[in-house]
Structures are given as structure tokens and as C-alpha cells.
């Protein structure tokens, strides 16, 4: 067994696969770096196919087209869109039941922030898309307006961990910056926080706690925070 760490670089990983094939590897197991398009996985499949060896993609999902392009190619992992659907349903159901209490400034809309873990990663892409899409469907079906991203100038409607680490620190830094200009007293408080993993949710909660929110005290307002993974720390 030979292990290679690409340090989150697709170029490095593809070069490592080429080296492994050249040195006579008899099977490839690849946690592909980039899944936002088929280009990277397609190139790796071509290398495996050229050497007539199996390639097993795992963790980060590759498309059915990639898997079906080579009889010795498989993917082992989860349905990357499912977490987004589930999170969106949970958010929508919660807001329908608690809309008035979540709408802190009573403007009839819910202002939210979205923390996206990693650009070019299908899990991050689908969780970003479907969590908001499904939540909006639940809201609209109940006669309530769609969610509104807190920053109208941000056309992406997400904040990205620029190092691709889905880290608590990234979310904490973003939230500290946001809370310096958004507050209940100013009437522009973010009313919902959506995170694509539990680490970023913990970072957001830490910043909220430091600002006096979500502490559990009688006089502390609670801002709903949603995450994905159900880690032990997040469940606590």
C-alpha cells in the first residue's frame, strides 16, 4: 500500500496518480479533490484505463457518467445531495413552526447566512443549493416568503472557507465580522445560520456566544444554527 497526500491540490493528485500508474500500481483508490466538474475524475479514469487497472473513487462523489465510462471504475460513498435535501427540510419545518420568533426585526422575512465549506466540491455545492431550495419550498407552501441572504451585494449567496477546510475558525472569523455591523439593536440581525458541516456550525455558535446570543440564559436571544454530520461535539 502506498499513500499519497495531495494537500488539496488537484494538479498534485493527478500527477501522483500518473506516478503510481508508471510505477506499476495494480489498483487506485482516489478521494478526488475536485468534484464540481467531471474533468479531474475523467483524467484519472483515463490513466487507470490506459493501464487496465481498477480505480475506486471514495468519499467525494463522482458522476454516474464517470463510473459508467470504464467497467473497472466504481464509487463508494454517500448521495452527496441527500444532506442538502434533509437540511433544507429541517430548516423549512422549523421556520414554519417558529417564524414569528425567528423574525427578530419583524420585517416579515428571514435573513440568513450560508457557510460553504469548499469550492468545487459536490457535497458543498449541493448542500448550499438544496438546503435553501428545500427550505424555501416548505416556506412558500405555508404561504411564507423565501429566505433572504443577509448581504444583497453578495451574488453567490454564500461565504466560503477559502482554504477549503470547512473549518470552525473560518465560520467564527466571518461571524465576528458580521456581528460587528449586524445586531438586534440595529434591526439588521442575521436570523438564521446555515452551515454545510458541523465544524463551521460550532465556529458560528462560538461567535454568537461571545456576542451574548445562544447562551441559554433567560435574557439571551437564540439564533437558529443548522449543520451537517451529527458529530459528537455538535450533538452536545
N, C-alpha and C positions, 0 to 999 in steps of 0.2 A: 504494500500500500504506500502510495506517495501522495502527500498532501501539499496543495498549493494555495496560498493566500493572495488574492488579487488586490487586497486593500481597497475594495470597492471600485476598481478601475476595470471597465470592460475591455479596454485595449490590452491591459496586462493579462487579464484572464484568457482572452483569445490566444495571446502569444504562449501562455502556459499550456493550453490545450494543444497547440501546434507542437510544442516541445515534447509533451507527453506522447503524442502520436509518433513523432520522429524517433523517440527512444524505445518504442515498441510496446506501449501500453495496450492491454488487451480488453479494457473496458474503461469508460469515462463516467464519472458521477459528477454532475455540474450543478451548482447553485448559481445559475446565471445572474450576472449583475443587472443587466438591463432587460426589462420585460415590456416596456412601453411600446415597442415595435418588435417585429419578428427578425430583424436584421442580424442581431447578435447570435440568437439561437440558431438561425439558419446557417450562419457561417460555421458554427461549432458542429452542427449536423453534417455539413459538407465535409469537414475534416474527418469525422468519425466514419462517414460513409465511404470516403476515399480509402480508408484503412480497413474497411469491412469489420468494424468493431462496434459493440453496443454503446449507446450513450443514454444515461439515465439522468434526466433533469429532476431536481427535487427542490422543495420549499417554494421558490418563486415560480409561479405558474407560467408555462409556455402554451401557445395556442394549439388547438387541435390540428391546424394545418401543419405545424411543425412536427408534431408527433406522427401524423399520418404520412409525412413526406419520406419516412425511412422505416422499414419494417423492424429495425433493431433499435428504435427510439421509443422511450416511454417517459411519462411524467408521473411523479409520485408527490402528492401534496393535497392541499385543500382547494375548494372552489373559491377563487380569490374575490369574487363578487359577493359571496354569501354574507360576509361580515358587514359589508356596507348595507345590504338589504336589512339585516337584523337590527343594526344600529339605527337606521332610519325609522324602522317600525317602532322601536322602543322610544325614540325621541318624539315621534309623532303622537304615540299613545299617551306619553307623559304630558305633553303640552296640551293636548285636547282636554285632559282632566284638570290641568293646573294653569291654564292660560292666564287668568287674571293675576295670579300671584307671581308668575314669571315675568309678566309685562310690567316691569318696575316703574317705568315713566308714564304708563297709562296712555301710550300713543296708539294702541291697537295693533302694534307689530312687535315681533320678537327679533331683537338684534343679536347676531351670533358671530363667533369667530371660529374658524376651522384651522386646525393644525395638521398639516400634511407631512408625513414622515420623510418621503424620499421621491424626488422627481424621477420619472421613467420606470417606476415600479408599479406593476399592475395592482397589487394589494392597496397601495396608497392611492392610486388613481381611482379605483372602483369604490373604495371606502369614502373618498372625497365626494364622488359623484352621487352614489346611491344613498348615502346617509341623508343628504339634503333632499334628494329627489323623493325618496320614500316618506320622509318626514313631511314634506310639502303636500304629498298626496293625502296623507292622513289629515292634515290640517284643512286642506281645501274641501275634502269630503265632509268635514264637520262645519263647513261654512266659515272657516277662519283663513286669514291671509297667509301667504307664503313667508318663510323666513327671510330676513334682510341682513346681508353681510354688513358688518359694522363700519367698514371703510368703503365708501362709494367709489373712491378713486382706484381701488384695487380690483381690476377686471378679472383676475384669476379667481378671486374669492377664496383664497387660502393663504396661510403663512407656512413657509417651507423651512424645514430643518436643512440649512444649506450644506451641512456636512453629511447629510443622508443617514444620520444615526438614530432618527426617531427619538431624540433624547429628551429627558426631563429638563435638562438645562436650557435647551433651545426654547421650549414652551415657557419655562419660567422667565427667561430673559424677555421674550415677546410680551408676556403678560405684565411684567413690571413696567415696561414701556407704555403699554396700553393703559394701565391703571393710573399712570401719572397724568393722563389727559381725559380719561373717562371715569366718571363717578356717578353715584346716585344723586349727589347734591347738584351736579351739573346737568342732570337729566339725560345723560347720554351713556349710561352704564351698559356694558355688554350684558345680555340677559341669558345667554346660553353659550356653552363652550363645548365644541365637538373635537375630539382628538382621535387620530387614527391608530393609536396604541395606548396602552395603559401608562407607559413611561411618561409620555407627554402629558397625559391627564394628571399624573402625580405632580409634574412640574407646574402645571396651571393651578392646581389646588394649593400648592405651597405658596405661590404668589398671592392667591386670594386670601389665604390665611394671614399672610404678613400684612395685608391691607385691611384686615378685620372682617373679611367675608368667610362664610363656610366654617366657622369655628365651633358651631353648636351652642354658643351662648344665646341667651334669650333675646338679646338686642342685636344679634348678628344676622344679616341677610344671607340667604343661601342662593348661590348662582349654580344652576344645574351643570354638571360636567359629565360628559359621556366619553368612554374609552373602549378599546377593544383588546382582548386577550384573557381577561379574568386571572391576572397574576395574583399571587398571594397578597402582596402589598396593596394592590388595588382593591381587592375584596375587603381587606381590613379598613 
